[in-house]
Structure formats: C-alpha cells, structure tokens
Amino acid sequence: MRAVYATAFGGPDVLEMREVPEPVPAAGEVLVDVGAADVMFLDTRLRSGWGTDFFAVEPPYVPGGAIGGVVTAVGPDVDSSWIGRRVSTATVRSGIAGGLPIGGYAEKSLAKAETLTAIPEGVTLDQAVALIHDGRTALAVFDRAAVESGEWVLITAAAGGLGTLLTQLARNAGAKVIAAARGTAKLELVERLGASVLVDYSEPDWVDKVRAATGGSGVHVVLDGAGGELGGAAAEALADGGRFIGYGSAAGDFATVDTEAAQRRSITVLGLFDITSDSTDWPALAERALTEVAAGRLEVVIGQTFPLEQADRAHAAIDARTAIGRTLLSNTNRPK
C-alpha cells in the first residue's frame, strides 16, 4: 500500500510517497480503507518542525490525524459489525518515527474503535471528514459564546473550515455577522454563507471598519480563528461587556489580548482550552454536527481536494494562505 511520509522537517517538498506494509489493527483498533484524509494547518506546522516540544513527531512519519473510509478489519475485542461500515475518525496518531503508516495520508490507516463515528445517510464521506475536527470544535466554541439574536459577531479567518461553520451558526441564531478574511474570493464565500458585513483584514483600517459597521458601539462577540496580531486587533473591536473566544492560530500563534484592559471593560476572554473540559462530550458534538449537515442546516465548505500523491501541493496551498474552507486528500479507487 502507499503512504505519504514527511521525510524530514522542512517545506512541502519533504513529503514523499512510499510503498509500505499494510498495518494490522491491535486490540481496540480497526483498519480503515481510507477514502479521504483531512489536511490541517497543524499538519503543515508540524511538517515545518514547529511544536516538537508539544507533539512527539520525528521524521520519517506519516502525517494526518483525521480520515474517512470503510472499516476492513478489526483487532481483538472489537465488534466485528464495524466491518464494511462508512466511518469518520481520528487516526491512532499522526505518525510514528520509522514505523508503520498509521497517519491519515495513506491508503489504509489505523483508528481506535472508540473514536469511530458512523457516517449517516445524507452525508458524504468528504463532508464527514471535513467535520471531524471542525464540526465538534465549531459547536463547542459557539455554545460557549452563547450568541443571541440581534448581536454583532465578528469572525476572523471566516473563510476557513471553522470560520465557515461559525458564520452559518451565528446567522442561524439571528446574529449580525461581520466576516473578516483576506481577499475577494474568501469574502464572497462568507457573504454567500450569510455574513452581513465583509472586512478585508489585509487593509490597515479594518478594525475601524468593524466598529463603524456597528454604529461605533463595537461587537458583542469575537470568534477569533486568526490569532496573532490579527486576533489581538479584533479584540479592540469589542464593546464593553463583550466576549472574546480565541480558538485559532492561522496567523502563526494564538492571539494575545490585553487582559488588564479587558478586565476594566468587563470583557470575557477565553482560549480554546477554556471552552472545554474533561466532561466535554466530543462524540455527542460530532454526532450533532453530522445531524446538522444531514438536515441541510449547515454547509460543509471543501475548497480544494488533491490526490494522495499531491500532498505536497495541498500543504503548499495552506502555506500560501490560498486555501478556502477545508483541504482534503483523496485516494484513487476510494470507497464511496
């Protein structure tokens, strides 16, 4: 079978297709015939050598933490009724140095039975894969934000996988969405998804435009997927008593917000890890996201799909900030 290896830390060119042995599921694991693999911003950062203090990744390894496909084998103590079912799931882990290909960028991959989610009728395999991380995270962020009808909500990195879902969730809740992104194509997308106001944050006065759209009072909620200086600037658009949730780091790192100023203005500031706890029911959130898509209440935006052998191009698109929505890898002769 084929798998894509990150042969060293570096640019997209370090990704190389290799022929490798088929992995065998151990106790509590299943083998999935992969139809599609999610390509995350985190994948590109790990490939570059970032985050080795936090993630046990060492080349050569197989990237990819989320897949969709059909279960073809089960390990000991796993219910055999999973065989033949369409599932979406996290992989066992994103890679193992010098070992078998258990990451998602492969024709077959391993997953733990406890992480499997059956893909319901009315949801495509691609949609399910795009929701593995984004669907449950978007719902967790949105639930914690407690957005009310009529509120102004600023969403940064609005054309990304999470941003497109949050734009729709805010619209469905009756909020007035200000979508911030970079470039005409991304802004046109979020306008179609229901954003009321479009702001290009490559322009220096974009925060002033956000406040002006609210009549000068500021937004009630910021959902920040950009992070970095962009996220910090977005916080300046908040009204007194507003809520800031920073869940992303597309700009390179999570946003840094002036906590003293936030306290003076009664602004609530939460990071990604503040919105979840050990009691967070991630499987329930995943099921809920799939239900919303199956019912037609949420659109999954998959902006670009590359064949497995072009994983380097997928990474290059994310690195260049040209990707819109989710980016997927697709296998030839994939399961449907």
C-alpha positions as CSV (number, residue, x, y, z in Angstrom):
1,M,0.0,0.0,0.0
2,R,1.0,3.6,-0.5
3,A,1.6,6.2,2.2
4,V,2.9,9.8,2.2
5,Y,5.9,10.3,4.5
6,A,7.4,13.5,5.9
7,T,11.0,12.5,5.3
8,A,12.4,15.5,7.2
9,F,11.3,18.8,8.7
10,G,11.0,21.4,6.0
11,G,8.8,22.7,3.2
12,P,6.1,20.8,1.3
13,D,8.8,19.1,-0.8
14,V,9.8,16.8,2.1
15,L,6.5,14.9,1.6
16,E,7.3,11.7,-0.3
17,M,5.1,8.7,-1.4
18,R,6.3,5.3,-0.3
19,E,5.3,1.7,-0.6
20,V,4.9,0.3,2.9
21,P,3.4,-2.8,4.6
22,E,-0.3,-2.7,5.4
23,P,-0.8,-2.0,9.1
24,V,-2.5,-4.6,11.3
25,P,-5.0,-3.5,14.0
26,A,-4.1,-4.3,17.6
27,A,-6.5,-4.7,20.4
28,G,-9.2,-2.0,20.4
29,E,-8.2,-0.8,16.9
30,V,-9.7,-1.1,13.4
31,L,-8.2,-0.8,9.9
32,V,-9.8,1.7,7.6
33,D,-9.7,1.7,3.8
34,V,-9.1,5.5,3.5
35,G,-11.3,7.4,1.1
36,A,-10.3,10.9,2.2
37,A,-7.9,12.4,4.7
38,D,-8.1,15.9,6.3
39,V,-5.2,18.2,5.7
40,M,-4.9,20.6,8.7
41,F,-3.0,23.8,9.3
42,L,-1.4,21.9,12.2
43,D,-0.1,19.3,9.7
44,T,1.8,22.0,7.8
45,R,3.3,23.4,11.0
46,L,4.4,20.0,12.3
47,R,6.0,19.3,8.9
48,S,8.0,22.5,9.2
49,G,9.5,21.4,12.5
50,W,7.2,23.6,14.8
51,G,5.8,22.1,18.0
52,T,8.2,19.3,18.8
53,D,8.1,20.3,22.5
54,F,4.4,19.5,22.4
55,F,4.0,16.8,19.8
56,A,6.0,13.6,19.7
57,V,6.8,13.8,16.0
58,E,10.1,12.9,14.4
59,P,10.7,12.2,10.7
60,P,10.1,10.0,8.9
61,Y,6.4,9.9,9.9
62,V,3.1,9.8,8.1
63,P,1.0,13.0,8.7
64,G,-2.7,13.2,9.1
65,G,-4.9,13.0,12.1
66,A,-8.4,12.5,10.6
67,I,-9.8,10.2,7.9
68,G,-13.0,8.8,6.5
69,G,-13.5,5.4,4.8
70,V,-14.7,1.9,5.2
71,V,-13.6,-0.4,8.0
72,T,-12.0,-3.5,6.5
73,A,-10.6,-5.3,9.6
74,V,-10.9,-5.2,13.4
75,G,-8.5,-6.0,16.2
76,P,-9.1,-8.3,19.2
77,D,-12.1,-7.3,21.3
78,V,-13.6,-5.0,18.7
79,D,-17.2,-5.6,17.5
80,S,-16.9,-7.2,14.0
81,S,-20.2,-5.4,13.0
82,W,-18.0,-2.3,12.2
83,I,-16.6,-4.2,9.1
84,G,-18.0,-2.7,5.9
85,R,-19.4,0.5,7.6
86,R,-18.5,4.0,6.5
87,V,-16.9,5.9,9.3
88,S,-15.1,9.1,10.1
89,T,-12.5,9.1,12.8
90,A,-9.2,10.4,14.2
91,T,-6.2,8.2,13.4
92,V,-4.4,6.3,16.1
93,R,-1.9,9.1,16.0
94,S,-0.3,11.3,13.3
95,G,2.7,9.2,12.8
96,I,5.4,7.0,14.4
97,A,9.1,7.5,13.7
98,G,10.4,4.9,11.3
99,G,7.3,2.7,11.9
100,L,4.2,1.6,10.1
101,P,2.0,4.2,8.4
102,I,-0.7,4.9,10.9
103,G,-1.3,8.6,10.0
104,G,-4.1,9.6,7.6
105,Y,-2.1,10.3,4.5
106,A,-2.3,6.6,3.4
107,E,-4.4,4.2,1.5
108,K,-5.1,2.4,4.8
109,S,-4.9,3.6,8.3
110,L,-5.5,2.6,11.9
111,A,-8.0,4.0,14.3
112,K,-9.3,3.3,17.7
113,A,-12.7,1.7,17.8
114,E,-13.8,4.2,20.5
115,T,-13.2,7.2,18.1
116,L,-15.3,5.8,15.2
117,T,-18.4,7.7,14.1
118,A,-20.7,6.1,11.6
119,I,-21.4,8.4,8.7
120,P,-25.2,8.8,8.4
121,E,-27.2,8.7,5.2
122,G,-27.3,12.1,3.6
123,V,-23.7,13.0,4.5
124,T,-20.9,12.3,2.0
125,L,-17.6,10.8,3.1
126,D,-15.8,14.1,2.3
127,Q,-18.3,16.1,4.4
128,A,-17.8,13.8,7.3
129,V,-14.0,14.0,7.1
130,A,-14.1,17.8,6.9
131,L,-16.2,17.8,10.1
132,I,-14.1,15.5,12.2
133,H,-12.2,18.4,13.9
134,D,-14.1,21.5,12.7
135,G,-17.7,20.3,13.3
136,R,-17.3,19.5,17.0
137,T,-15.0,22.4,17.7
138,A,-17.3,24.9,16.0
139,L,-20.2,23.7,18.1
140,A,-18.1,23.8,21.3
141,V,-17.0,27.4,20.5
142,F,-20.4,28.6,19.5
143,D,-22.2,27.0,22.5
144,R,-19.7,28.7,24.9
145,A,-20.1,32.1,23.1
146,A,-23.9,32.0,23.8
147,V,-24.7,34.2,20.8
148,E,-28.1,35.8,20.9
149,S,-30.3,37.0,18.1
150,G,-29.5,40.6,17.1
151,E,-26.0,40.6,18.5
152,W,-23.0,41.7,16.4
153,V,-20.5,38.8,15.9
154,L,-17.0,39.3,14.4
155,I,-15.5,36.1,13.0
156,T,-11.8,36.2,11.9
157,A,-10.4,33.7,9.4
158,A,-14.0,33.4,8.4
159,A,-13.4,31.6,5.2
160,G,-11.5,28.7,6.9
161,G,-13.1,25.4,7.8
162,L,-14.2,26.5,11.3
163,G,-15.0,30.1,10.2
164,T,-17.4,29.0,7.5
165,L,-19.3,26.8,10.0
166,L,-19.3,29.5,12.7
167,T,-20.6,32.1,10.2
168,Q,-23.6,29.8,9.5
169,L,-24.2,29.0,13.1
170,A,-24.2,32.7,14.0
171,R,-26.5,33.5,11.1
172,N,-28.9,30.7,12.0
173,A,-29.0,32.2,15.6
174,G,-30.1,35.5,14.2
175,A,-26.9,37.3,14.8
176,K,-25.4,40.0,12.5
177,V,-22.1,38.6,11.3
178,I,-19.1,40.6,10.4
179,A,-16.8,38.3,8.5
180,A,-13.1,39.1,8.4
181,A,-10.8,37.4,5.8
182,R,-8.2,38.1,3.2
183,G,-9.1,38.7,-0.4
184,T,-12.2,38.9,-2.6
185,A,-12.7,35.1,-3.1
186,K,-12.8,34.4,0.6
187,L,-15.1,37.4,1.3
188,E,-17.5,36.4,-1.4
189,L,-17.7,32.9,0.1
190,V,-18.7,34.1,3.6
191,E,-21.2,36.6,2.1
192,R,-22.9,33.7,0.4
193,L,-22.9,31.9,3.8
194,G,-24.8,34.7,5.5
195,A,-22.3,37.3,6.6
196,S,-23.9,40.8,6.9
197,V,-20.6,42.8,6.7
198,L,-17.4,41.9,4.9
199,V,-14.0,43.2,6.0
200,D,-10.6,42.5,4.5
201,Y,-8.1,42.4,7.3
202,S,-5.2,43.0,4.9
203,E,-6.3,46.6,5.0
204,P,-4.8,48.7,7.8
205,D,-8.1,50.3,8.9
206,W,-10.1,47.1,9.1
207,V,-10.8,47.4,12.8
208,D,-12.2,50.9,12.3
209,K,-14.5,49.5,9.6
210,V,-15.8,46.8,12.0
211,R,-16.6,49.4,14.7
212,A,-18.2,51.7,12.1
213,A,-20.5,48.8,10.9
214,T,-21.9,48.6,14.5
215,G,-22.6,52.3,14.7
216,G,-19.4,52.8,16.7
217,S,-20.5,50.7,19.7
218,G,-18.4,47.6,18.9
219,V,-19.3,44.0,18.5
220,H,-20.7,41.8,21.2
221,V,-18.7,38.7,20.4
222,V,-15.4,38.0,18.7
223,L,-14.8,34.4,17.4
224,D,-11.1,34.5,16.5
225,G,-9.6,31.9,14.2
226,A,-6.8,34.1,13.0
227,G,-4.8,34.6,16.2
228,G,-1.6,36.5,16.4
229,E,-1.7,40.3,15.9
230,L,-4.9,40.0,13.9
231,G,-6.7,38.4,16.8
232,G,-5.4,41.0,19.2
233,A,-6.6,43.7,16.9
234,A,-10.0,42.0,16.7
235,A,-10.4,42.3,20.5
236,E,-10.2,46.1,20.1
237,A,-13.5,46.0,18.2
238,L,-15.4,44.6,21.2
239,A,-18.0,46.6,23.0
240,D,-17.8,46.8,26.8
241,G,-19.0,43.6,28.3
242,G,-18.3,41.6,25.2
243,R,-17.0,38.1,24.8
244,F,-13.7,37.1,23.0
245,I,-13.0,33.4,22.2
246,G,-9.7,32.7,20.5
247,Y,-9.7,29.2,19.0
248,G,-7.3,29.5,16.1
249,S,-3.7,30.4,15.2
250,A,-3.8,30.8,11.4
251,A,-1.6,33.9,11.8
252,G,1.1,31.9,13.5
253,D,0.1,31.8,17.1
254,F,-2.9,32.4,19.4
255,A,-4.0,35.9,20.0
256,T,-2.6,38.0,22.8
257,V,-5.3,40.1,24.4
258,D,-4.6,42.9,26.9
259,T,-6.1,41.3,30.0
260,E,-6.0,44.4,32.2
261,A,-7.9,46.4,29.6
262,A,-10.3,43.6,29.2
263,Q,-11.0,43.5,32.9
264,R,-11.6,47.2,33.0
265,R,-14.1,46.9,30.3
266,S,-15.8,43.7,31.7
267,I,-14.7,41.7,28.6
268,T,-14.6,38.0,28.9
269,V,-11.5,36.4,27.3
270,L,-11.4,32.7,26.6
271,G,-8.9,30.5,24.8
272,L,-9.6,27.2,23.1
273,F,-8.8,25.2,26.2
274,D,-11.1,27.3,28.3
275,I,-14.2,26.3,26.4
276,T,-13.8,22.6,27.0
277,S,-13.2,20.3,30.0
278,D,-12.8,16.6,30.8
279,S,-16.6,16.4,30.8
280,T,-16.9,17.7,27.2
281,D,-18.9,15.1,25.2
282,W,-16.9,15.2,22.0
283,P,-18.7,12.2,20.4
284,A,-22.1,14.0,21.0
285,L,-20.8,17.2,19.4
286,A,-19.5,15.2,16.4
287,E,-22.9,13.5,16.0
288,R,-24.7,16.8,16.3
289,A,-22.5,18.3,13.6
290,L,-23.3,15.5,11.2
291,T,-27.0,15.8,12.0
292,E,-27.0,19.5,11.2
293,V,-25.3,18.8,7.8
294,A,-27.7,15.9,7.0
295,A,-30.7,18.2,7.7
296,G,-29.3,20.9,5.4
297,R,-28.8,23.4,8.1
298,L,-25.0,23.6,7.7
299,E,-23.0,23.6,4.5
300,V,-19.5,22.0,4.6
301,V,-17.1,24.0,2.5
302,I,-14.4,21.9,1.0
303,G,-12.4,24.3,-1.1
304,Q,-9.8,22.0,-2.6
305,T,-9.2,18.3,-2.9
306,F,-5.9,16.8,-4.0
307,P,-5.0,13.2,-4.9
308,L,-2.9,11.5,-2.2
309,E,0.3,11.7,-4.3
310,Q,-0.1,15.5,-4.4
311,A,0.0,16.0,-0.6
312,D,2.8,18.5,-1.2
313,R,0.5,20.7,-3.3
314,A,-2.1,20.6,-0.5
315,H,0.4,21.8,2.0
316,A,1.7,24.5,-0.3
317,A,-1.8,25.8,-0.8
318,I,-2.3,26.1,3.0
319,D,1.2,27.6,3.5
320,A,0.4,30.2,0.8
321,R,-3.0,31.1,2.5
322,T,-4.8,30.4,-0.8
323,A,-6.9,27.5,0.6
324,I,-10.6,28.1,1.3
325,G,-12.6,26.0,3.7
326,R,-11.3,22.5,4.3
327,T,-8.5,20.9,2.3
328,L,-8.7,17.1,1.7
329,L,-6.6,14.3,0.2
330,S,-8.4,11.7,-1.9
331,N,-7.4,8.2,-2.7
332,T,-7.8,6.6,-6.1
333,N,-10.4,3.8,-6.1
334,R,-11.7,5.3,-2.9
335,P,-14.7,3.9,-1.0
336,K,-17.9,5.9,-1.6
